[in-house]
Amino acid sequence: MKIGIFDSGIGGLSVLHEAYHYLPEQNYIFYADIEHVPYGLKTPEQILEYSIGITEFLLDKGVDAIVVACNTATSVAIKELRKRYNIPILGMEPAVKPAVEGTDKKRIMVIATPVTIREDKLKDLLHRVDEHHRVDLLPMPRLVEFAERAEFDSDEVLNYIKKQFEPYNMEEYCALVLGCTHFNYFKPAYRQIFGEETLLIDGNHGTVKHLAEVLGLKLSEAPDDVVEFNDIHKMLEKSKTDYFYSGKPITGETELERLRILHNRLEFVRKK
């Protein structure tokens, strides 16, 4: 099958990379809308327009299903996309439910983009699952900017994260939910602040598992095998992926090498 995955930028690579672990035999098209990143600072009308355009692009490429690998686009556009197009379209939302159900009575922090926090989709989710009001919401828009620059471990990144968390007592939290696919790249920095006991939870595994269920696909029997790429050729051969930046195919060595480095970063942080 051919599966389309799109995001405002390179955050959605974290979903694609998880798919490499669990659905390695499928073909993929990855679309990063770098001309319009970050979605988290755009209007809902703009985000919907972008999402419709990308969906139609992917349909023209013959995909069998689409994953909206962007919490922000999901919160704004997923209902309209499903109404318009007769194809499985999966979205993402912050993994609040597994965080609430899988932890004790301590608090849970959800970090996301301003749009995701502002939209009704997350509010409705919290209303359904956060019965004891344990969840705090924190916008962290600059992490998208840092991720797009492939800046993950600098002093500026760590200082920004520390400053955002400064008003909160970290000892009160048992879980940190990553409500934006861009945020996965920064797991080592979160660990410096929250420590090893705090759960870091994202929606990537659940999304890929749900994708397999919807399409009737069998999950890999060896999902924990290392997926690293030593060179561009092996990345393209093994991943079976066509990459696009805002509709333009990525074929140049410089950009493909950047993607290879990002995939290897995601493999490095996957078990953090």
C-alpha positions in Angstrom: 0.0 0.0 0.0 1.0 3.6 -0.5 0.5 5.8 2.6 0.7 9.6 2.6 2.0 11.4 5.7 2.0 15.2 6.0 2.9 17.8 8.4 3.7 21.5 8.5 7.4 20.7 8.5 9.8 18.0 9.6 7.9 17.1 12.8 5.9 14.5 10.9 9.1 12.6 10.2 8.7 11.2 13.7 5.5 9.5 12.7 7.0 8.2 9.4 10.0 6.9 11.4 7.7 5.0 13.7 6.0 3.5 10.7 9.4 2.2 9.5 9.5 0.2 12.7 6.0 -1.2 12.6 5.0 -1.2 8.9 8.4 -1.5 7.1 7.0 -3.2 4.0 4.7 -0.3 3.0 5.4 2.6 0.5 5.2 6.1 1.8 4.9 9.7 0.6 6.1 12.3 3.1 5.0 15.9 2.6 6.5 18.7 4.7 4.8 22.0 4.1 7.9 24.1 4.8 6.6 27.1 2.9 3.9 27.6 5.6 5.6 26.2 8.7 4.7 26.8 11.6 1.0 26.0 11.4 0.7 26.8 15.1 0.9 30.5 14.4 -1.5 30.5 11.5 -5.3 31.1 11.4 -7.7 28.1 11.3 -8.7 29.3 7.8 -5.2 29.1 6.5 -4.5 25.7 8.1 -7.6 24.3 6.5 -6.7 25.7 3.1 -3.2 24.2 3.4 -4.5 20.8 4.5 -7.0 20.5 1.7 -4.3 21.4 -0.9 -1.9 18.8 0.5 -4.6 16.1 0.7 -5.5 16.6 -2.9 -1.8 16.5 -3.9 -1.4 13.1 -2.1 -4.6 11.8 -3.6 -3.2 12.6 -7.1 -0.1 10.5 -6.1 -2.4 7.5 -5.6 -2.2 7.1 -1.8 -4.4 4.5 -0.1 -4.6 6.4 3.2 -3.4 9.7 4.7 -2.0 10.4 8.1 -2.3 14.0 9.2 0.9 13.9 11.2 0.3 17.3 12.7 -1.7 17.9 15.9 -2.5 21.4 14.8 -3.8 20.5 11.4 -5.8 17.6 12.9 -7.4 19.9 15.4 -8.5 22.4 12.7 -9.0 20.3 9.5 -9.6 16.6 10.2 -13.4 16.8 10.2 -13.6 18.6 6.9 -11.0 16.4 5.2 -13.0 13.3 6.2 -16.2 14.9 4.9 -14.7 15.7 1.5 -12.6 12.7 0.7 -13.6 9.0 0.5 -10.3 7.6 1.8 -9.0 6.7 5.3 -7.7 9.9 6.9 -6.1 9.5 10.3 -5.3 12.5 12.5 -3.3 13.0 15.7 -4.2 14.4 19.0 -2.1 14.8 22.2 -1.9 11.4 23.9 -3.8 12.6 27.0 -5.9 9.5 27.4 -3.1 7.0 27.8 -1.3 9.5 30.1 -4.3 9.8 32.4 -5.1 6.1 32.3 -1.5 4.9 32.7 -0.4 7.1 35.6 -1.2 7.7 39.3 -2.7 10.8 40.8 0.2 13.1 40.1 -0.2 15.9 37.5 0.3 15.6 33.7 1.9 18.3 31.5 0.8 18.6 27.9 3.0 20.8 25.6 1.6 21.8 22.2 1.3 24.6 19.8 -0.9 27.6 20.6 -3.5 26.5 18.0 -3.8 23.0 19.3 -4.3 24.3 22.9 -6.8 26.9 21.7 -9.0 24.6 19.5 -12.1 22.7 20.8 -10.7 19.3 19.8 -8.3 19.2 22.8 -10.8 20.8 25.1 -13.3 18.1 24.2 -10.7 15.4 24.8 -9.8 16.8 28.2 -13.5 17.0 29.1 -13.9 13.3 28.3 -10.8 11.9 30.0 -9.4 14.3 32.5 -12.0 13.7 35.2 -9.9 14.8 38.1 -8.4 17.9 36.3 -4.8 16.6 36.5 -3.7 18.0 33.1 -1.9 21.3 32.6 -1.5 22.8 29.1 1.7 24.7 28.0 2.3 26.2 24.6 5.9 25.9 23.3 5.8 27.4 19.8 9.6 28.0 19.6 10.3 24.3 19.6 8.9 24.1 16.1 11.3 26.8 15.0 14.3 25.0 16.7 13.3 21.7 15.1 13.1 23.2 11.6 16.6 24.5 12.1 17.7 21.0 13.3 18.9 22.7 16.6 18.1 20.2 19.3 20.8 20.4 22.1 22.0 24.0 22.1 22.1 26.1 25.2 19.4 28.3 23.6 17.1 25.3 23.3 17.6 24.1 26.8 17.3 27.6 28.3 14.0 28.1 26.4 12.6 24.8 27.7 13.7 25.5 31.2 12.1 29.0 31.1 8.8 27.6 29.9 8.7 25.1 32.7 10.0 27.5 35.3 6.6 28.4 36.8 5.8 24.7 37.5 7.1 22.3 40.2 8.5 19.4 38.2 8.1 17.0 41.2 4.4 17.3 40.9 4.4 15.7 37.4 4.4 12.0 36.4 4.1 12.4 32.7 4.9 14.9 29.9 2.7 14.5 26.8 4.3 15.8 23.5 1.4 17.3 21.7 3.3 18.2 18.6 5.3 15.9 16.3 8.1 18.4 16.2 8.6 18.0 20.0 10.0 14.4 19.8 13.4 15.6 18.8 14.0 17.2 22.2 13.5 14.3 24.5 17.1 14.5 25.9 16.4 18.1 27.0 13.1 17.1 28.7 15.0 14.4 30.6 17.4 16.9 32.0 14.4 18.8 33.5 12.0 16.0 34.5 14.3 13.2 35.3 14.1 9.5 34.4 10.9 8.7 36.4 8.7 11.0 34.4 7.0 9.3 31.4 7.4 11.0 28.0 4.4 10.2 25.9 3.7 10.9 22.3 1.0 9.7 19.9 3.2 8.2 17.2 3.0 4.6 18.2 -0.8 4.7 18.7 -1.3 6.4 15.4 0.8 3.9 13.4 -1.0 1.0 15.2 -4.4 2.5 14.4 -3.3 2.9 10.8 -2.5 -0.8 10.6 -5.9 -1.6 12.0 -7.7 0.6 9.6 -5.8 -0.8 6.6 -5.8 -4.4 7.8 -2.0 -4.5 7.9 0.2 -6.7 10.0 2.6 -5.0 12.4 6.2 -6.0 12.3 7.3 -8.8 14.6 10.6 -7.0 15.3 9.6 -3.3 15.9 12.5 -2.7 18.2 15.1 -3.4 15.6 17.3 -0.4 15.0 16.4 1.7 12.0 19.4 3.8 11.1 20.7 4.9 7.7 24.4 5.1 6.9 23.9 6.9 3.7 21.3 8.5 1.4 21.1 5.5 -0.9 20.2 3.1 1.9 17.7 5.5 3.3 15.8 5.7 0.0 16.1 2.0 -0.7 15.0 0.8 2.8 12.4 3.4 3.6 10.5 3.2 0.3 9.6 6.8 0.7 9.2 9.7 -1.7 9.8 13.1 0.0 8.2 16.4 -0.9 8.7 19.9 0.4 5.5 21.9 -0.3 4.8 19.9 -3.4 8.4 19.9 -4.7 10.2 16.5 -4.8 13.3 16.3 -2.6 16.1 14.9 -4.8 19.1 17.0 -4.0 21.9 15.4 -1.9 22.0 18.3 0.6 18.3 18.0 1.6 18.3 14.2 1.5 21.3 14.2 3.7 19.4 16.5 6.1 16.5 14.0 6.2 18.9 11.1 6.8 20.4 13.0 9.8 16.9 13.7 11.1 15.8 10.1 10.8 18.9 9.0 12.8 18.2 11.7 15.4 14.7 10.2 15.8 16.1 6.7 16.2 18.5 8.1 18.9 15.6 9.7 20.9 13.1 6.9 20.3 13.7 5.1 23.5 14.5 8.1 25.7 
